Each structure stands twice: as C-alpha cells, then as structure tokens.
Amino acid sequence: MAELTGTVLDGSNNFFDVEYSDSEGEIHKAVCSIKSKRLKLDEKFYNPLAPGDKVTFEPEEDSPEKGQITSLIERKNAFVRWNVKGRCPQILAANVDNVFLVTTPEEPPFRPRFIDRELAQAENENIEPIILVNKYDLPAAMEADFQNRLLIWQELGYKILRVSAKSGEGMTELAELLSGKLSAFVGQSGVGKSSLINVLDNSVVLKTGSLSKKYGKGSHTTTKGSLMHIKLNESLTGGIQNAVADVIDTPGVRRFVLHNIEAEDLALYFREMKGLVGKCAFGMSCSHTHETGCKILEAVYSGVISEERFESWKKICEEIRTGRWED
C-alpha cells in the first residue's frame, strides 16, 4: 500500500497510535512502530515522537490498522523539557497553537519558579503560553502574594486565565480559547489537568488523582501524553453544537528542567530583560549581578523589573549551572 500521512495521538515503547483519513475523508487509526526503529533526528530524545507530530507511514497490506512510520514531518514547534532520568530532552507536545501552563494557588502548593521555567522554555521555542490557574475557588487564591505574582506575569503581557473545574468559574472562556485549536495542558502533578478536560467534555472520563497528605503533591494519573478530540460541552459554548477542540493532556511533571538554554542566555527568555541584554556597560560580558552600568540592575532598582522575577532569574541561572533543580 502507498504511504499515508497521519497525526500521532499517543504512544510508548516504539508503538504509536496514528490517526489518518482515507480518500473518502473517513477517520481511521493505526498502531505503528518506527521502521527500523530509527528516525532522522538532529538529537536524541527521550521520546522520538510526541502527541501532535505529523508522520508518514506504510500500512500493512493485510492489516491496515497496523503500520510502520517512515518519516517525521518537520515540526512547527515543540514544547520540550529536559528529562533528568533519561538524560535527554523529552517532547511533551508538538505542532500546538497554545500551551496552557496549569497551576494552582495551593493543593499542590503554588510554585512560581516552576512557572517561570515553563515561560522561559516557551519563549525559547516561540510558543505563546497561557497561564491557567485552576482551583481558583480556594481561599489561597485571594492571598496578596499569589495575586502579586499573577499581576507581575500579566503586566509582562502573559494571559492569565482563572478557572475552577469544581465550581465552573472561567470554564466558558477556557472553552472559547480551546475551540478549533490544538492546545497542550502542561503542569505539575495534581493541578487538575484531567479534571479540566472532564468538565470541558462530559463524555470524556479521565482518571484523576489525589494529593499526598504528607507532601501536598499530586500523583501521576496521566502516565503518557495523549491527544484527544474534545466535543465541547454546549453549556460552555453558549449552546453552539458540535464545537470541538484538540487537547494534549501531558503527564504531570514534578520537576521542570530547562532544555537548550544556557545560564548566560537565560535573560533572553525573560521578557522584561531581553531588550536590555547587550546594552550594559560591559556589553554581553555583564553577569547582571553586581556590575556598575548594568541596565538590568538599574531596571530592578527603579522598579521596572520586579524583584521577584529578578530573584527567580538568578535562582534558575544557578540551577542551570549546578544541575541541581528544584522539584
């Protein structure tokens, strides 16, 4: 049979579910392995393919529901993190229109530096991120420190979406942002990514997990990334029928480690610092920590750059240099 083009929905251990349409436009799925177990990639990845990837494959003559992947079509983008255990980059989602960085005010505890790392990675890959605050019904959402952090990101131009899968707050706006697009939900374990999807489409029932009482951290209920076609709940679309969205539900991440970003380049991926890089008295040699004539330090002292983000930048630089990352 002739080669076909399809989209990777999910996969592991060299077997991937690939969705494709036939000549009459009907949708089918084939379980495919990588031909000769090799793809021509620029670098080694923890997973050679990710949900959202476009591939070509050869279906088996007698079993068209099976096949072999022959090539990876060039990606528009990819949201990546460094997988510490595998010692190589891990692609969480590919060819996305949006990446939603899901967080919470508590349960699990709010971790702003985790979000800052994700934002830097998105900037590095030219993907526009949206900060999605779930569990906004919790009392901690109203605390001053939490609101200040949201305001800092908002003033930098990042969209902040405040929602609650439990109360329904903000879910209509979330459905509008998802409609007709391919989006990825990324965040630490326990923030409620699967719960959000269950509310968006009540015909989808994803397993949700509880938090560890000792550590307040979530368990990994989603063990591998998966691209799902969601039929948006009509109660969230103003009665519009058959509104759909494609969402990649990624596994919960306890430790988000940056990929392909060096400490000396990190300021380029902090929006408020990028325009000042190279303008210091010592030019590109400035460390932005103590030098006279440092434009970034001047911006911090004058309040143009928030002290919170500047401290976060310094700590992430140290994490990159030492290889010791916060969970």
N, C-alpha and C positions, 0 to 999 in steps of 0.2 A: 504493500500500500504506500501511497505518496506521503511525504512528510506533512504534518499538520502543525499549526500554531495554537498554543494554549496558555493558560494562566495557572501558576502554581497556587493551590489553595492551602496546602499544608504538607508536612512530610517529616520523616526521620529515618535514620538508618538506611539511607540511599533509596528509599521508596517515597514517592511524592504523588499526591493527588493532583492531577492536571485537568482543568476544565477547558472544554473547547466546543465550538459549534460546527455542525456539519454543513453541507452545501445548501440544505433547506432551512438553516437557521436554528435547528434544534440543538439544545444544550446537552452535552454528554460529559462524562468524567472517566478518565483512565488512570490506573495506577501505574506509574512509570518509574523505572530506575535510570540512572545515568549510564549511557552507553560507554562501555569500557571503564566505568567508574571515574571518568575524568572529564572536566570541563576546562576550557582555556580561560583561566582567570589570571589577573595581574598579581594576586597574592592569595595565600592560603586563608580560608575562612573556616570557622567552627562549623558552619553550615553552608554548603556551596550554593544552595537555593533557599529562598525565603518566600513567604506568602506575598503575592503581588508580582512576582517575577514572571516575565514572558519568556517562553521557551518554544523551541521546535522539537517535535518528537516523531518517532516512527511507530505507529500502532502495529501490533502483531497481526499477521494475516488472518489467523483463525480466531483470535481473541482480541477484538478491537478495544476492549475495556482494559487492556494492558499495552504497555509500550516501552520504548527506550528514548530517553531525552538525548538529543544530538547536539543542541547548542543553546546558549543563553543569549537572548536578545538584549542589546545594550540597555542598561537601566537609565531611566530618567533621574532617579535618585535612590538613595537607600539610607535608612536610619540604622546606625551601627553603634555597637558598644564593644569594648574590649572584654572578652571572656577570660577571666583570670584562670579558671580551672583548665580551660582548653588551651591557654596561652596563644590565642589568636582572635581576630575580630569576629564578632557574631552579628549577622544581619538580622534585625528584628522585623523589618518590613521594607518592601521595595515598591517603587513607582507610585508613591502616595501623593494625594493632593493636600492632605493635612496630617499632622501628627499632634495628637492630644496628649499632653503631659498631665496625667491624672495624679492628683494629690489630695490630701485631707487635712483639716485643721488638727485632728487627732484621730486615734484608732485606725491606723497606726499613727505614731507621733509625726508631726509636721517636720519636714527636713528641707529647709530652703536651699542648702548647698547641693542636695541631690537634684533639685530643680535647676539650679544654676549650671550644673554639669550638663544636664539634658539640653538646656538652652544653648550652651556653647557648642554642643555636638550638632544641634540643628542648624546653627549659624554656619558651622564648618561645612555642612552639606547643602546649604542653600534651601532648606526646608522651613517654611513659615510655621512655627509652633503655636499652639493654643494651650494655655494653662487651664486645665479643667479641674476645678475644686469640687470634689464630691463630699457628701456628708456635711453640707453647709448648714444643715439644721442643728448641728451640735453646738452647744454653748461656747466651745473654744473658738468658733468661727468669729465671734464678736470681740475677742481679746485684741487689745491695741497692737501688740507686737505682730500678730498674724495679719491684721488689716494693714499695718505699715508695710509689711513685705509685699502684699498684693499691690499696694499703691506704687511701690518702687518699680515693680515689673510693668505695671500699667502705664506709668509715666515714660517708660522706655519704649512704649509702642506695642507691647505684647498684649494680646487679647486675653482677658480673664473671664472665664465662664463659671458662674457659681450655681451648682446644682445639688440636688439630693435625690438619689434613687429611691429613698424611703418616702419622702414627702411629695416628690414630684416637682419640686421647685427647679426652675430653669430647664426642665427636660424638653419643653417646646422649642426653645432657642437652640438647644443641642441638636434636636431632630432637623431643624432648618439648616444648620451648618453641615450636617452629615448628608443631607438629601442629594442624591445624584453624584456623589463623590466617593473616592476610595480614601479612607482615613484609617489611621492606626491609633490604638489606645496603648500607651506605654506608661508604666509606673511601678512603684514598689509593690510587693505582695500585700494584699489586704485593703487596698484603696477602693476596691469595688468596681473594677472594670467589667467583670462578668455581670454584676448586678445591674449596671447601667444598660448593658445590652439586653438583659431580660426585660427591662422596663420599656426600652425602645421598640421591641418586637415581642409581644406576649406569646408568640408561637415558638419562640426560642427559649429553651430552658437550659442554661449553663450552670454547672456546679459552682457554688460559692463557698468560701471558706470562712472559718472563724479565726479570731486573733489569739495569739499566745498570751495567756494571762500574765506570765512572768515577764515577757519582753515587749508585749504590745505590738508584735509583728505578725504579719499575715502568713498563712501557709500557701504553698504553691498549688492552687487548684487548677490553674491552666498550665499544663506541662509543656505544651508546644504551641507556637503561633499558628493561627488559623484564620483564613479569610472567609468571612460569612456574608451572605447576601441577606440583608435585613429588609423585611417589609415593614415600614414604619407604622406604628400604631396610629390609627386615624384620630385618636383623641389628642395626639401631639402634632398633627398636621392640619388642624382646622377642618377636619372632615374630608380632606383630599384623599382619594382612594388610590391604592397601588403606588404610593410614593416609596421609593426604595433607596437603600444606601449600602455600600460595601464597607465593611469594618474588619480590620485585622485586630483580633484580640491577642495580645502578646503575653508570654509568661511573665509573672511577677518577678521584678528584679530587686534584690536586696542591696546590691552594690552596683552602681552605675559608674563604670570606669571609662574614661575618655579614650577614643581611638584616633590616631593620626593627628594629635595636637601636642606640640611641644610646649614646655613651660614658657619659653621665651616668646612664643607666638600666641599664647592664650588671650592676651589683651585684644587681639584682632577679632576675637569672638565674643567679647563683651561690648555691646552696642555703644555704651557711653564712653568707652576707652578707644575704640577703633580709630576714630577721626583724629586722635591726639598722638597716636603711635608715629614715631619718627620726627615729631616736632619739638622734642625736648632738647635741652642744651647739648646733651651728649648723643643726640640722634638715636639711631637704632641700638646703640650700646647701653642706653639707660635701662636700669633694672626697675625703675618706678617705685623704689622703696626708700631712698634716702637722698638722692642727688639734688643739688641746687639747680634750679632751672627745669625741673621735671614738670611737664604740663599736666600729667595725670595727677601728681601730688597736689599741684596748685588747684586743680578742679575738685579734689577731695576737700582741701582746706576751705575752699569757697562754697562748698555745699552743692556744687554742680554734679559731682559723683557722690552717691550715698556711701557713708562709711560702712554700711552693712555689705554692700556689693563689693567694695574695695577689699574688705577683710575676707570675703568669700573668695575673691580672685587670688589673694595671697595664699590662702589655705589650699586651694586647688593647685596652684603652682607647686607648692610643697609636696602635695600628694603625687603629682606627676614626677617630680624629681626623685622622691624617695621610693615610689612604688607602694606606699602604704596608704590605702584608700579607706575612707570611712564607709561603714556598712550602710 
